[in-house]
Each structure stands twice: as C-alpha cells, then as structure tokens.
Amino acid sequence: MTIQQLQDEIIRLKKEKGVCILAHAYQKQEIWEVADYIGDSFGLSCEAAKVKEQTVLMCGVRFMAETVKILSPQKNVLLANPIAGCPMADQMDRDLIGQMKAAMPDYTVVAYINTTAELKTVCDVCVTSSSAVKIIRRIPNDKILFIPDCNLGDWVAKQVPEKELKLVHGGCPTHLRITKTDIENARNKHPGAEILLHPECQPDIVKEADFVGSTTEIIAYAEKGIKSEYVIGTENSIVEHLQYKCPEKNFYPLSKDCVCHNMQATTLMDVYRAVNGTGGEELVMSDDLIAASRKCINEMLKLGT
C-alpha cells in the first residue's frame, strides 16, 4: 500500500466511523495531511471540545491526549501510539511538587502544559509557551513557582521582571541538544537567514535568536516574514512543514539532532490502525482526576482570555 492509498483509506474510515484526527505540529507531513486539526497541544484540545465527533484521535504524546480528555471527558479519546510519551512531563511528580508547595505556601504554582494530569492536580495555573508571559503578568501574586521547564521559565522571567520566578531544574531533552556551536555554524553558513528559536532552548542560546516563540508562532513568523531564508531552532519536522507551506523560501534545521523521538514514534500506519479500531489506546481517567486536573486549566482559560 502506498502512502497515498493509506491516507485515502484513513480519510474514508474517519468519516465512516466519526473520528476527529488531531495532529500536533511535530507530527510527520503525511499525518498532517489526514488530520482535521493541526496545532499545539492546548489549541488541539480546545478544537476537540467543539467537534461533533464522539471519538477523538490524538497524534502526539500522552499528556496531550490527557488534556483532550480533561477538556472533553464525555468523548472517547485515543492516543495513536501508546508509547509516545514526553520526558519533560515525567520529570516531576505530584508528591515532589506537593511538598514544594507546602514548603512555599506564598508561591503560586504555575505548570507548563507539558505535564501529566496527576501533576496538574497540585498546580494552581497552567500555561502554554505562547500564553505564559501574558498569564503570569495577570496572576495577582508576585511570587511564582514555575515548573517543569527551567529554560522556558528563564525566558518568561526576563519578559516579566516585576515577578519573582522560582525555577525547578527540568526541561526538554530535544531542545537541550541545540548548542551555541549550532548557532555559530548557522550564522556562518546562512548569513542572510533569521534564526527562529523555541524558548525551551537554553538561555545562552535563546539570546542569540532573531525571534523566539512557540512552535505555532515560529511557523506564523516564517510564513509571513519577508526574508527568503530561515534557520529553525525547534523539532526538525517544522523545517519540512515550512518547506511545503512556503516553497519559495529556504528553511534549514539549526541542529540535525533536534528530533523528538516520542513525537516521531507515531506512524501513518498507527493512525490507520487506530481509526480502524485495531490499534491505539483509549485514555481512561477517573472523574476525580479529571476534575482536579482541570482546575489549573480553567484558571489558565480565565487569565488567558
């Protein structure tokens, strides 16, 4: 079976069975082409809550599927590849942050959305990379405990100097692979290009960028920009997607090693099997867990709009 034949069969099956397919921006191009919605984890979850389909298939990682289930508990939520997790989401657990919260009762605990549902139950507010600055500015408390990504936290702290951010050591292993040498090499090889970076990169690298933003912000910036060349400092799938979107422009990966193996674990055949009812994993979460983990997401919605 060719890629096109498999895509055609997935599209036929999702319509027949009433399945909405969500694809995170880091998924492969062939998965993008069969998806109903493409975006970041929270944006996809919001879309899932609006669709008429009772079954939602997440092509991404586990915490993203959890977020869909939290916002749409009445729906059947599937994760296309059950082994697709997020190392950063698993770096901290509920007990650790619960103890830190008890030790620092005057701090508001802000959780990056890249966290497990269990961890969200002991956090006060949730944020995304694109909404973190806006939301933290609106939190009445000046003392913030930011988890789990200290690199994103450092970037936010620089944008919001009026707040006191306490960071806990954690971060994205994929973005940590980008080095200052990568920046130097990119400047030498592509002197006319702008370097676009995700704030999950290390602080000494972020300061060298021409633009810093979330994945969706990087895509939008590159699409609308007047430059003809861009170096992309986030998961390398974005380079390919931008090449398809803007064939008149040139896009280069900042590092050949900036690959999220969890994101790339999902294949088009995984999507086919999940839609066909022979693969994937349905997420099962208790009502108590959904209610407790949704509190910090509700707070994000309140502060972010």
N, C-alpha and C positions, 0 to 999 in steps of 0.2 A: 504494500500500500504506500502510495506517495504522500508527501506532506499535504498536498492539496486535497487528495482524496480523504485523508484523515480529517482535515479541517472541515470539509463539506459534511462528513458524517457527524462530527461533533455539533455543527450548527443545526443539522436536521434533528438530532437527538435532543438537544437542549430545548428546541421549540416543541417537540413532541411530548417531552416529559416535564416541561415547565421548570427549567433550571436557569437561573441567572448566574452567569460566569463573571467573577471579579478577578482582575489580574493586576497585581502590584507592578509598579513601573519597572522593577528589576527583573521581571519575567522575560522570557525569550520572545523574539518578534513573532514567531509562529503562534505563540499563545496569545499575544496581544490581538492578533487578527481574528481570533474566535471569541474574544471577550466582549461582554456587554458594556463593562465599565473598566477603565484603566485609571490608576492614580495612586496616591499614598494610602497608608493603612486606614487612617481615620476617614478620609474622603470616601473610600470604598465602603466603609461601614455605614456611613450616612446614606449613600446611594442604596445599599442593601435594604435599609429600613423603608425606603419609598417604593420599591418594586413590587409588582403584583405577584411574582412567582413565590411559591411557598418554599422552594429549595434554592439555596444559595451555595455556589461552589467557590471557595477561595483558592486562588492560585497565588500562593505566597507562603508565609510561615505561620506557625501555630498561634502566636499572640494576636496576629491579625484576624484569624478565624475566631478566636475568643472574643475579640472586640465586636465582630459582627454579631455573634451570639448574644453578647451583653446588650447590644442595642436592638436586637430583633429576637428576643427569647422565644417567640412563638414560631419561628421559622426553623426549618431543617438546614443546618449549616455543615457543609462538608469541607474538609481540607484535602486538596488534591493529592498531596504526597504526605503521608503521616510522619515521615522522618524529618520533614523540613521544620527546623526549629530556629531559634535566634540565640546565639551565645550570650549576647548582651542581656537579653530578657531573663536569662537564667543565672546571671552573676550575683544577684542578691535575692534573698528570700524574705518571706513575711516576718519570721522571727527576728532576723537581724535588724530590719528597718523598724519593727515594732519596738525593739529595745532602744534604738537610737531616738525614736520619737518620744519614748518615756523619759529618756535622759535629757532631751531638749524640748520640753513641752511648749516653749515660747516660739518654736520654729514651725512654719507651715511646710509640710512635706509635699513637694512637687515631683510628680513622676512623669518621666518621658513615656510616651505611649508604648514604646518598645519595652514593655514589662509584662509579666504574667498577670492573669486575672487575680490570682492569690495575692500577689504583691500589691496590686491596686487597692485591695480591701483595707490596707493600713495607711493609704496615702490620702492627702486632702484634695489635691488638684492634679489633673492630668494635662499634659501639653504635647504638641507636636513640634517638630523642628521649625515649622513655619509660623506657629502661633505662640511659641514660648515667650518671646520678648513682650508681646502685647499682653499676654495673660499675666505674667509676673509683674508687669507695671501696674496692673489693676488689682492685684492682691493687696488688701488693706495692710497686712503685716509686712514689715520691712525685713524680717528675718526668714530666710528661705533655706530649707534643706533640699538640694536638688539631686535626684537620682535617676538612672544609674550612670549616665554618661558624663564624666567629668570634662570631656573636651567640649561637648555641646554646652555644658554648664558654664565653662570658662568663657565661651563666646557670648552667651547670654549675659553673663555678669558684666562684660565690657560694654554691652549695649544699655545695661540698666545699672549704672554705678551708684544710684541712690539706694539700691537694695544691698543687703548683706547676704551673699550666697555662700552657703557651706556646701562643699562638694565631697562626694564619696568616690573613691577610685573605682572606675569602671569605664567601659567603652566598647566601641565596635571594632572587633578584630580586623575586619575587612578594611575599614578606613585607616586603621593604625599602620597598615602596610605602606601607605604613602609617606615618602621621606622628602627631606629638603633637597637631596640629590635629584629626585624626580622633578622638583620644581626647577632646579638649575638646568637640567637637561632639556626640559620643555622650553625654557626661555631661549636656550641656545639653538635648538632645532627649529622652533617656530616663533621667531622674534615678533612677528606681527599678530600672533594669536593672543586672545584673552584666556586667562586661566580661571575656570569656574570650579569652586570647591564646596563640598558639603561641610557644615560646621561640626560633624563628628570627627573630622581630621584634627590632628594635634595643633595646639595653639600657635607654635612657631611656624607651622606650615600655613595655617589659615591666614595669618597676617601678610603672607606673600601673594594672596589671591587678588584677582581683579574684581571678582564677585563671589559672595558667599551666600548660600541659600539652600533650602530644602531641595529634594530631587525634582519636585514639580516646578519649583521656582527656577532651578537651573535649566530645565527644559524650556520653560517660557522665555527666559532671558536669551538663550541661544537662538530660539526661533525668531524672536523679534529684533535681535541685535543687528547692527549694521556691519559688523565685522564679517569677514569671509572665513576666518579660522578660529576654532575654539579648542582648548585643551580641557578635557572633562575630568575632574577630580572626585568622582564617586564611582559606584559599581559600573563596571565596564559595559554592561548591557545598554546603558544610556547612550554610549557612543554610537552603537548600532542603530538604536531607535532614532536618534537625531539624524543619522545619515539617510535614513528612509524619509524622515519628515522634511529635511532640507538638503536635497541632493546637490544644490548649487553651492553649498558650503562644505568646508572640510572640518572634520572632528577627529581628535586624537585622544587616546587614553593617557592620563597622566602617569599611570603605573599599570603595567601588564598584570601585576599581582593583585589589583583591586577587584577581586572576584569574590562574591558571596556564594560559597558552595551550598549553603542551605537554600538560597533563592534559586540557584541553578539546578537543584535536585529535581525540581518538577519538570516533567517532560510532557510533550503533546500527547503521548500515549497515556500518561497518568490522567490527563484531563478527559480523554476519551473513556477510559475505564470508569472514572468517577461519574461522568454523565450517563454512562451505560448501566450503572448500578453494580459494577463488578470490581470497583476499586475506591480509593479514597477512604476517609474516616469521618464519620459523623461525630460532631462535638456534643458531648453530654455534660451539662453543667447544672448543679443544683440551683434551686430558686434562691437560696440564701447567698450562694456565691455570686450569682448574677446581681442580686440587689446590693450586696456590699461593695462589689467592684464597680458598680455603676455610679456610685456617689461621686467619686472623683471625676468621672467623665461628665456627669451632669454639671459639676462645678466648672469644668472647662467650657462647656456649652454656654453657661451663664456669663462667664467672664470674657469669652472669646467673641461674642456677638455684639 
